[in-house]
Amino acid sequence: MASHSIAVLLCVTILAASVSASVSATNRKVGIYELKRDDISANFTNWGATIISLLLPDRHGKLADVVLGYDSVKDYMNDTSYVGSIVGRVANRIGDAQFKLNGTLYKLVANEEKNMLHGMWQNRFSNVVWKVKRHHNKGPSPYIIFTYRSFDGEQGFPVDLLVTVTYSLIGDKQLSVSMKAIALNKPTPVSLAQHIYWNIGGHNSGDILSNEILIFGSHFTPVDSYHIPTGEIASVKGTPYDFLKPHAVGRKIHMLDHGYDINYALDGDSGVKLMPAALVYDKKSGRVLQLWTNAPGMQFYTSNFLKDVKGKGGFVYQPHAALCLETQGFPDAVNHPKFPSTIVSPGKPYSHQMLFKFSTKSPSA
C-alpha cells in the first residue's frame, strides 16, 4: 500500500507540474483539487470539471484508483474520449446536428459525420476551463463546486446558460455529483452527463468483461446505423441489452458490433427523487458500485473505441478497459416529442443528480 501511495503522489505531482503553465484564453489557471474522506479520496481538475482519480479499498483494504485517466492535464486537453469530464450542453447525439424550438431552426456543428456528439470540439463543456467557485476539503462532507457560463450561440445553441457542477464525498463511501443549469432569458436544450470511465477492479486491471452488472431499465431506445434513436422505446427482453438480472458484461457482447453503446429508459419516475440505475460488481476485488439518479435515461458504454491509449503510469488502455454509466436525458430528445423533454427555461432550471455508493463483499456473499 505504501508503494501505491507513492505512485499516486507522483501522479498528482506530475499533474500539478503540468498545469502550472496551463492558462486558458481568459487567463484562468488550470489546477488540481483533492477531496478526501476516511479511506477514499478523489482528485479533480477544472479543465472540463473532470474527475481524474478515485481511490477505493478492495475487500482486503487495498487501495486502487478505479477511474481511467492520464498523468498530465495536457493529455486531458488533447483527449477525444471525454475521459472523466462533464459533457454538454447536450450529451450524446443530436441527429443531423439540428433541431427546431418554438418555430426556429437551430443548426449546430456536426462532429460525428452528419450529427453532433457531446457538443463540438471547441467550447464543448469537457474542453473549457471551469471556474472553481468553492473548494472545501475539511469536515464530514468535503466538496468542490465548478461553474461555467455558456454563451448564447456557443456550439450553435441559443441563450446564455449558467452551469454548476458539485462533487462531494458524503456518508459511507459515497460520491455525489450534482449538475444544475439556469437559462437566462429563453428556452434551450440542456442534458449534461458525467463521462467517468469506470473499472472498479482498478484502472490498470484489464478489461471489464467479467464485471457483473444489473441495470434498472426494462426498456431501451433503439438506434439507426448512425446511433441516432429511431423514436421507439423497446423492451430489453430477448435482446443483448437485458441486464434486469445481474450477469457478466461480456456474456452477450459478442452479439453486438463493437460492444454496448445504448441508452436505457430507466424504470421509475425521474425528476426530483433518486432512483436506482445500475449496480456493478467486480468479483476479484470485491468492489461494488451502485448508481442512483433522478435522470430518465442512462447510456451504457463499454469503451469500445479506446485503443492503445496511454493512461496513468504508462498503462495502455484497450477496448473494454472500462464501462461508462452516463445518466442523461434521452439522446436526440430535441427531435423526438415523445421522449422526456430536455428543454430548460428561465422559470424551470435544470437539475441532474447522481449518487455513487461504494462497498465490498466476499465471493460467497
N, C-alpha and C positions, 0 to 999 in steps of 0.2 A: 504494500500500500504506500510505503514511503516513496518508492521509485515512481509510482503513478502520480503522486502529488507533485514530485519534481517535474515530471513531464507536463503536467497541467500548468504549473507555474511558468515553465519555459514557454508553453504555448501562449499564455496570456502576455508574457514579457515580449514575445515576438510581435503579437498583435499590437500591444501598446506602442512599441517602437515604430511599427509600420504606419500607424496613424498619426504620428507626431507631425508629419509634414503634409498630411492629407487635409485639404481645406476645400470646401465646396465653393461654388460660384458666388455664394452670398457670404463667404468668409466664415462660415460656421464650421467649427472644428469637429472632426470625427473622433469619437472616443470609445473606450471600453468601460462597461459598468457591471459591477457584480451584485448579485443578491445571494444571501446565504442564510439558511435557517436550519438549525440542528445538523443533520448529516447529509443535507442536499444543498447544492449551490448551482448557480447559473450565471452565465456572462452574456451580455448584450452589447450591441453597437447601435448607434443612432444612424448608421448607414442602413437604410431600409427598415429601421425599427426591428432589427434582426436578432434572433437568439443564436448565439454562437457555441454555447456548450451547456450541458445539464448533467451534473454528476449525481448518480444514484447508487445506493448499495444494492448488491445482489442478496440472495438468501443467506450467504455467509458473511455479509457485511462488507464485501469488497466493492470499492467504488469503480464505476466506469462512466464514461461520457456516452450518452445514449442518443445524441443527435449528430448527424453528419455536418461537416463544415470544413473550414480552411484554417491555415496557420497565419494568414495575414489579411488585413482589411482590403488590401489591393486585390486579392483573389476574389473577395466578395464583390468588389467593384466591377470585376471582369466576368462574374458569374452569369450564366444564362439559364440556370435551372431553378432560380428563385429559392436557393437553399436557405431555409430558416427565416425568411423575410415575410413582411406584410405585402400582400398583392392587392391591387385595386387601381382605379376606382371600382371597376367591376372585375372580380375574379372570374377565372375560367373564360369561356368563349362567347363571343358575340358574332352571329352569322352575318357574313358579307360586310362586317365592320360598319354596321349602320343600324339605326333604329329611329322610330318616329315617336314623338312625345308631344301631346297637345297640338297636333297638326303640323309640327315642324320636324323635318327630316334632318337627323344629325349623322354626318359621315365621319367616321373615326379613322385612325391609321391602322391599316392591316399589318400584322406582323407574323401571321401564321397562314401562309398562302393568301386566300382572299378574306380571311377572318381576323378578328382581334383576339389575342390570348393575354389575359392578365394586364392589359394596357400596353402602349407602345414602349419601345426600348428606352427612349429618353423620357424623363419625368414619370415613368411608372413608379408606383409607391415603393417598390423594392430597390429603386435606383436613384434615390434622392436622400439628402441629409435631413433628418428629422430634428426638431428642437427637443432638448431634454428639459421638460417643464419642471420635473421634480424627481429626485433620486434619494430614497431613504432606505438605508441598509442596516437599520437597528430595530430592535423590538420584535414582537411576535409575528409581524406581517410585513416584512421588507417589500418595497415596491419601487418601480420606476415608471414614469409617465412620459411618453413621447407624443409630440404634436406636429402636425403638418397642415399648411394651408395650400390646398389645391386650387389653382386659379381658374377663372372662367375661360373655357376653351382648351384647357390642358387635356391632352390625349383626344381632343375633339368633343369632350363632354361640356355641357353648359353649367354655369353658376360657380361662384366661389364656394368651396367646401372646407369646413374646419374639421379636421380628423384628430382623434385622440386614441392612443393605444396604451393600456396599462397592463404591465406584467407584475404579478405579486406572488410570493410564496406564503401560503396560508395553511392552517390546520396541520394535519399529519401527512407530510409528503404530498402536497398539492400545489400545482401551478395554475393560477388563474390568469386568463387573457381576456381583457375587455376592450372591445373596439367600438368607438362611438363616432358619429359624424353629424354635422349640422349644415344643411343647405341654407345659404344666406338670404336669397330673395325669390327663388322659384324652384320648382321640382327638378330633380335629376336622378339618374340611376346610381345606386350605391350597393355594392356587395363585396365586402372585404373578406380576405381569408388569410390565415396564418399557414405558411408553407413549410412547416417543420418536416424534415426527413428523419423519421424515427427508426432506430434499430436498438431496441431495448436490451439486446444482448451485449451491446457495446458498438460504437460506430465502426470499429475495426474488426468485428467478429464474423464477417462474411455475410451471406445473403439472409433474407428474412423468410424464405420459403417454408421453413419448418415452424415459424411462429403460428400459433393458433389465434384465430380472430373470430369474434362474434360481432355482427353488425345489426343494429336495431332498425333495420329498414326492410320492409316486406315488398317494397316497390322500388323501381329504378327508372331513369329516363333514357330510353334507347337513343342511339345517335346514328348519324349517317357516316359516310366514309371520311368526312372532314371533322368528325367528333362534334357535330352540331346536333342538339336534340331534335328529334322528329316531331315533338309535341305530345307524344304518347307517354303515359305513366303506366308501366307494365309490372306485372308480378315477377318476383325473382324465382318463384317456384319452377323447377325444371330447367334452370339456367345455371351457368357457372357463377352467377352473382349471388347465389343463395348462401348466405352466412347466418341464417336465423338460428342455427345451432353451430357451436364453435368447431372449426376444423382448420387444418393447415392451409396457409395461404397458397402453397404450391400444389394442393390436391387436384385442382381443376384448371390451373393456369395454362396448361398445355392446350386447352380448348380455345384460347384467345390468341390473337395475332402476336402480341408482344407481352401482354400482361394486363393487369387491371388498370383502368383509367375511366371510371364511370361515376356518375352522380346517383346517390341513393336518396329517395324520398323518405326521410326518417319518420318512424312511427311516433304518434303522439301529437300534441298541439304545440306548434312552435310559437314563439313570441317572447313573453316575459319569463315563463317558467323553464328551468333547465330540465332536459330530458336526456336519458342515456342514448349515446350514438354508437359507441364501439367499445369493445374490450379486447385487448391483445395480451397474450401470454407467451413468454419465452421459457421453454422447459429447462434449458441448460442453466440459465442464470437464476430462474425462479421469479424474474421480474414480471409484474402485471401492470398494464396501463389501462385505466378506464377513462373514457372521454364522455363528458356531458356538455350539452349545448342548448341554446334557445333558437338555433338556426333551423330552417326547414330541410336543408339538404346537406350531404357530405360527399365530397369527391374522394373515392378510394383509389389511390395511385401507387403502383409498386415500382417506382423509379425505373421505368422500362428503358429509358434512353440515357441513363448515366453510363458512360463508357470511358474507361481509362482516365477518370477524373482524379487528379491528385488532391487528396484531402489532408486532414490533420496528421501530423507526424510522418508525412510521406506515404500514408496508406492510400492505395489506389481503389477508388470506388468503381464497381461494375454494375450492370443491370441487376435489379432486385436487391441492391445493397440496403434498401430502406423501404419503408412504407409511409405514405402521406395520408393523413386523415383531415381533409380540408373542409370544415363545416362552412356553409355558404348559402346564398340564395341559389336557386336552380340556374344552371348555365343558360344563356340566351333568353332569360326570362323577359327581357325587354321586347322580344319578338314573339312571345307566346302568352297571350292574355289569360290562358287557363292555368298558368304557373303562378305560384305565390309572387306577388308584386315585389320588385326591388326598387320602386320609386320612393325617394325621400323628398319631403317638402319642408319648408321652414317651420311649419307647425307640427311636423311629425319627424323628429330626429331618428337617426339610425342607431340601433343598439344591438351588438352581437357579443354574446358571452361564450367562452369556452372554459371548461374546468377539467384539468388532467389530474387524476388521482392515481398515485403510485403505491404499490405494495409488493410483497413477495409471498410465495407459497412453496411448499415442498412438493416433489414429484408425485407423492401419493395423495396430496390434498385434493 
